[in-house]
Amino acid sequence: MSSKLILGTVQLGLNYGVNNNFGKPSKEKAFDILNLAYDKGIRTLDTAEAYGNSQEVIGSFLSDNPKKRFNIITKLNADNTLAKGELLNHIFSNCKTLNTESLEGYMFHNYNSFKKSVFLYEEILNAKNKGIILNAGISLYNNQEIEDIIDNYDGFDFIQIPFNLFDNELKRKSTIEKARLKGIEVHTRSCFLQGLLFKRIKDLKGILKQSEPYLKQINSIAKETGFQVGNLALCYCLSKPYIDKVLIGVDSLEQLEKNINWSQNAIDNNILKKIDNIRVFQNEILNPSLW
C-alpha cells in the first residue's frame, strides 16, 4: 500500500506536531528520509510555501539525486498578496525552488484564503492548461467547504481533507463519495491527528482533555487486536477504497520505516466497523488550529 502514501514534508521545514519530540531534522537526516521514501515506493511529496524551508530542502535533494524524481504537490501561502495576473510566475518560482519543471499539483492552502483570492481560481486553471501544473487542488477542513467546492468550482482535480480514527467514515464518507462522483480525487491528511492519537491520557491538557474518552476507545481496540494505535490509524485510512491517497508526516527515519511497515498490514473488517462508529461530538478536538 506504500504507493497510496504521500509523504508530507512540513516536518522537514518546521518544528511541527503536538507529539514531535525530535524537532526539525538536519539536512542530512531529511535526505535520509527522502531517500528511504523513494526506495520504498513512495513517489509523491506534499509541501507548501508556508512550511519553512521545506521546499528548499526538497529542491536541494532533487539536485543532488537527479535519478530520484518525486511528484510534488505544493500550496500557495494562505497569506499571499498576489495581484491579478501574478500567479503563473509565482508558480514558476516554486518550480525553480523545488528544482522541477512542473508540479503534480498546486493547491490553495485553505478554503478561507481561496475565498479571499477567488480571482486566482481562473489563473490556477490557466497554469494547468499550460502544463506547468498537472492538477489543481485545494485543502479543506469541513463538509460544508467540500460541498461548496464540489457544487461551484468544477475545475479542481483533487481535494485534501482530514480523515482519521476520530474524523472518520461516520463524518466523511457521504461527502467524499459526492466528490468522487464529480471526478475529484480525494487525498486525506491528519492520519495521526498531529500526534494526538499517540498522547498518553495523563498528558492531555486544555481542549485536548476532551479527547480522553475517545482515546480510551482507541486504546481498547488496539489492545483487543494487538495492533499499535499508529498501525490502526494508518491502516484505517488506507483501507478505504474511496480514498485515493493518504498523507503521512514523520519526524525521523525510524518513524518513516515504522509507517511503511504498518502500511503492509491488514485490519479485520469488524475492527474497521468499530472505528467507523466512533462518534466524536467535540469538533474542536478535530481541528489542530484550535489547540
C-alpha positions as CSV (number, residue, x, y, z in Angstrom):
1,M,0.0,0.0,0.0
2,S,3.0,2.3,0.1
3,S,2.1,3.5,-3.5
4,K,-1.0,5.0,-1.9
5,L,1.1,7.1,0.5
6,I,2.1,10.7,0.2
7,L,5.0,11.9,2.3
8,G,4.1,15.2,4.0
9,T,7.2,17.3,4.4
10,V,6.1,20.1,6.8
11,Q,8.4,18.5,9.4
12,L,11.4,18.9,7.1
13,G,10.9,22.7,7.3
14,L,9.4,23.4,10.7
15,N,9.0,22.0,14.2
16,Y,5.5,20.6,13.9
17,G,3.0,18.4,15.8
18,V,1.9,18.2,19.4
19,N,3.8,14.9,19.8
20,N,7.0,15.9,18.0
21,N,9.9,15.1,20.3
22,F,12.6,15.3,17.6
23,G,12.2,18.8,16.2
24,K,13.1,19.7,12.7
25,P,15.6,17.2,11.2
26,S,19.0,18.2,9.9
27,K,19.5,18.4,6.1
28,E,21.4,15.1,6.2
29,K,18.5,13.4,8.2
30,A,15.9,15.0,5.9
31,F,17.8,13.5,2.9
32,D,17.8,10.1,4.6
33,I,14.0,10.3,5.0
34,L,13.5,11.3,1.3
35,N,15.9,8.5,0.1
36,L,14.1,5.9,2.1
37,A,10.7,7.1,0.9
38,Y,11.8,6.8,-2.7
39,D,13.4,3.4,-2.2
40,K,10.2,2.1,-0.6
41,G,8.0,3.2,-3.5
42,I,6.6,6.5,-2.2
43,R,6.6,8.8,-5.2
44,T,4.6,11.8,-4.1
45,L,5.6,14.6,-1.7
46,D,3.4,17.2,-0.2
47,T,4.8,20.6,0.8
48,A,3.8,24.2,0.9
49,E,5.2,27.7,0.7
50,A,4.4,28.2,4.4
51,Y,6.4,25.1,5.5
52,G,9.5,26.9,6.5
53,N,12.4,25.8,4.2
54,S,10.7,22.5,3.2
55,Q,10.7,23.4,-0.5
56,E,14.4,24.3,-0.4
57,V,15.2,21.0,1.3
58,I,13.3,19.1,-1.4
59,G,14.9,21.1,-4.2
60,S,18.4,20.5,-2.8
61,F,17.6,16.8,-2.6
62,L,16.4,16.6,-6.2
63,S,19.5,18.5,-7.3
64,D,21.8,16.0,-5.6
65,N,19.7,13.0,-6.6
66,P,18.6,13.6,-10.2
67,K,17.5,9.9,-10.7
68,K,15.1,10.1,-7.8
69,R,12.2,12.2,-9.1
70,F,9.2,12.7,-7.0
71,N,5.8,14.0,-8.0
72,I,5.5,17.2,-6.0
73,I,2.3,18.9,-4.6
74,T,2.7,22.3,-3.1
75,K,0.4,25.0,-1.8
76,L,0.0,28.7,-2.2
77,N,0.7,30.6,1.0
78,A,-2.6,31.5,2.7
79,D,-1.2,35.0,3.4
80,N,-0.2,35.6,-0.2
81,T,-0.5,39.2,-1.6
82,L,-0.6,38.2,-5.2
83,A,-2.3,40.6,-7.6
84,K,-4.3,39.5,-10.7
85,G,-2.0,38.0,-13.3
86,E,0.9,37.2,-11.0
87,L,0.1,33.5,-10.1
88,L,1.8,31.9,-13.2
89,N,5.2,33.5,-12.5
90,H,4.7,32.7,-8.8
91,I,4.3,29.0,-9.7
92,F,7.4,29.1,-11.9
93,S,9.3,30.5,-8.9
94,N,8.1,27.5,-6.8
95,C,9.3,25.1,-9.6
96,K,12.7,26.7,-9.5
97,T,13.0,26.4,-5.7
98,L,11.8,22.7,-6.0
99,N,14.2,22.0,-8.9
100,T,11.4,20.7,-11.1
101,E,9.9,21.7,-14.4
102,S,6.3,21.2,-13.4
103,L,4.2,20.2,-10.4
104,E,2.0,17.2,-9.9
105,G,-0.4,19.6,-8.0
106,Y,-0.7,23.1,-6.9
107,M,-3.2,23.9,-4.2
108,F,-4.9,26.7,-2.3
109,H,-3.7,26.3,1.3
110,N,-7.2,26.5,2.8
111,Y,-10.8,27.4,2.0
112,N,-10.7,30.9,3.6
113,S,-7.7,32.0,1.7
114,F,-9.2,30.7,-1.6
115,K,-12.4,32.7,-1.0
116,K,-10.4,35.9,-0.3
117,S,-8.5,35.5,-3.5
118,V,-11.1,33.7,-5.6
119,F,-9.9,35.6,-8.7
120,L,-6.8,33.3,-8.7
121,Y,-9.1,30.3,-9.4
122,E,-9.0,31.0,-13.2
123,E,-5.3,31.6,-13.0
124,I,-4.6,28.2,-11.4
125,L,-6.7,26.6,-14.2
126,N,-4.6,28.5,-16.7
127,A,-1.5,27.1,-15.2
128,K,-2.9,23.7,-15.6
129,N,-3.8,24.3,-19.2
130,K,-0.2,25.4,-19.9
131,G,1.1,22.2,-18.3
132,I,3.0,24.0,-15.5
133,I,0.9,22.1,-13.0
134,L,-0.9,18.8,-13.8
135,N,-3.6,19.1,-11.2
136,A,-5.4,21.9,-9.4
137,G,-6.3,21.3,-5.8
138,I,-7.5,22.8,-2.5
139,S,-7.0,21.9,1.1
140,L,-10.3,21.8,3.0
141,Y,-11.5,21.2,6.6
142,N,-15.2,20.6,6.9
143,N,-18.0,19.0,4.8
144,Q,-19.6,22.4,4.1
145,E,-16.4,23.6,2.5
146,I,-16.1,20.4,0.5
147,E,-19.7,20.7,-0.8
148,D,-19.2,24.3,-1.9
149,I,-16.1,23.3,-3.9
150,I,-17.9,20.3,-5.4
151,D,-21.0,22.3,-6.4
152,N,-19.5,25.6,-7.6
153,Y,-15.9,25.0,-8.8
154,D,-15.7,22.1,-11.2
155,G,-12.1,22.9,-12.2
156,F,-10.5,21.3,-9.2
157,D,-8.9,17.9,-9.8
158,F,-8.3,16.9,-6.1
159,I,-9.1,17.9,-2.6
160,Q,-7.1,17.3,0.6
161,I,-9.2,16.8,3.7
162,P,-8.9,15.4,7.3
163,F,-9.6,11.8,7.9
164,N,-8.6,9.6,10.9
165,L,-9.9,7.4,13.7
166,F,-11.9,10.3,15.1
167,D,-12.6,12.3,12.0
168,N,-13.8,9.1,10.4
169,E,-16.2,7.4,8.0
170,L,-19.2,8.4,10.1
171,K,-18.3,12.1,9.4
172,R,-16.9,12.0,5.9
173,K,-18.0,9.1,3.7
174,S,-21.1,10.5,2.1
175,T,-19.4,13.8,1.3
176,I,-16.3,12.1,-0.1
177,E,-18.4,9.9,-2.3
178,K,-20.2,13.0,-3.6
179,A,-16.8,14.4,-4.6
180,R,-15.7,11.3,-6.3
181,L,-18.9,11.2,-8.4
182,K,-17.8,14.6,-9.7
183,G,-14.4,13.1,-10.7
184,I,-12.5,14.7,-7.9
185,E,-9.6,12.7,-6.4
186,V,-9.5,12.6,-2.6
187,H,-6.3,12.9,-0.6
188,T,-6.5,12.7,3.2
189,R,-4.3,14.2,5.9
190,S,-4.2,14.2,9.7
191,C,-4.0,10.4,9.8
192,F,-2.5,10.6,13.3
193,L,-4.3,13.9,14.1
194,Q,-0.9,15.6,14.5
195,G,0.2,13.1,17.1
196,L,-2.8,13.4,19.3
197,L,-3.7,9.7,18.8
198,F,-0.4,8.8,20.5
199,K,-0.8,11.0,23.5
200,R,-0.9,9.4,27.0
201,I,-4.2,10.2,28.8
202,K,-2.3,11.7,31.8
203,D,-0.5,14.2,29.4
204,L,-3.7,15.7,28.0
205,K,-4.2,19.4,28.7
206,G,-6.7,22.1,27.9
207,I,-9.0,21.4,25.0
208,L,-7.3,18.1,24.4
209,K,-8.6,16.7,27.7
210,Q,-11.9,16.3,25.8
211,S,-10.4,13.6,23.7
212,E,-9.9,11.3,26.7
213,P,-13.0,9.0,26.2
214,Y,-12.2,8.6,22.5
215,L,-8.5,7.8,23.1
216,K,-9.6,5.2,25.7
217,Q,-11.9,3.6,23.0
218,I,-9.0,3.5,20.5
219,N,-6.6,2.1,23.1
220,S,-9.1,-0.5,24.0
221,I,-9.5,-1.6,20.3
222,A,-5.7,-1.6,19.9
223,K,-5.3,-3.8,23.0
224,E,-8.0,-6.2,21.7
225,T,-6.4,-6.6,18.3
226,G,-2.7,-6.5,19.3
227,F,-2.1,-3.6,16.8
228,Q,-0.4,-0.4,17.9
229,V,-2.5,2.7,17.7
230,G,-0.5,4.1,14.8
231,N,-0.9,0.9,12.9
232,L,-4.7,1.1,13.4
233,A,-4.7,4.7,12.4
234,L,-2.8,4.3,9.1
235,C,-4.4,1.1,8.0
236,Y,-7.8,2.5,8.7
237,C,-7.2,5.3,6.2
238,L,-5.5,3.1,3.7
239,S,-8.3,0.5,3.8
240,K,-11.0,2.9,2.5
241,P,-11.5,2.4,-1.3
242,Y,-13.0,5.9,-1.6
243,I,-9.7,7.5,-0.5
244,D,-7.1,7.8,-3.3
245,K,-4.1,9.0,-1.4
246,V,-3.1,9.1,2.3
247,L,-0.7,11.8,3.5
248,I,1.6,10.9,6.4
249,G,4.2,13.1,8.2
250,V,7.2,11.9,10.0
251,D,9.9,13.4,12.2
252,S,12.6,10.8,11.8
253,L,13.8,8.0,9.6
254,E,12.6,5.5,12.2
255,Q,9.1,6.9,12.1
256,L,9.0,6.5,8.3
257,E,10.2,2.9,8.5
258,K,7.5,2.2,11.0
259,N,4.8,3.8,8.9
260,I,5.9,1.8,5.8
261,N,5.8,-1.4,7.8
262,W,2.4,-0.5,9.2
263,S,1.1,0.1,5.7
264,Q,1.6,-3.5,4.8
265,N,-0.8,-4.8,7.4
266,A,-4.5,-5.5,7.1
267,I,-7.2,-5.0,9.7
268,D,-10.2,-7.2,10.2
269,N,-13.5,-5.7,8.8
270,N,-15.2,-6.0,12.2
271,I,-12.5,-3.8,13.8
272,L,-12.8,-1.3,10.9
273,K,-16.6,-1.1,11.6
274,K,-15.9,-0.4,15.3
275,I,-13.8,2.5,14.3
276,D,-16.3,3.7,11.8
277,N,-18.8,4.1,14.6
278,I,-16.7,6.2,16.9
279,R,-18.6,9.4,17.2
280,V,-16.7,12.5,18.4
281,F,-19.0,15.3,19.4
282,Q,-16.5,18.0,20.2
283,N,-15.3,19.2,16.8
284,E,-12.7,21.5,18.4
285,I,-10.5,18.4,19.2
286,L,-10.6,17.6,15.5
287,N,-9.1,20.9,14.4
288,P,-5.5,21.3,15.4
289,S,-5.6,25.1,14.7
290,L,-7.8,25.4,17.8
291,W,-5.3,23.7,20.2
